[in-house]
Amino acid sequence: MVKRLTLRLQSIWLRHQEEMLMAGVGTTAKTGERCPESGIWQSMDSPSTTAPIAKGNVMPPHNNKAVTWKLTQLA
């Protein structure tokens, strides 16, 4: 029973990892570029912020500056 549970958890974890890679988590985009994927984006400045941005929208500035954004979660 423990072995089956372990195998099931490994399967779920691997599927999750594949989905994250295929979906583009970790993708970056700069202020002024079109958003390549809908989701939660984090600014790579300090202090940073997160924002929900939809695919096709223009990536915004943060604190009135051009920044690089990193996709942290899919919508």
PyMOL commands that set and color helices and strands:
alter all, ss='L'
color gray80, all
select helices_A, chain A and resi 2-23
alter helices_A, ss='H'
color red, helices_A
select strands_A, chain A and resi 28-30+39-43+50-53+68-74
alter strands_A, ss='S'
color yellow, strands_A
deselect
rebuild
show_as cartoon
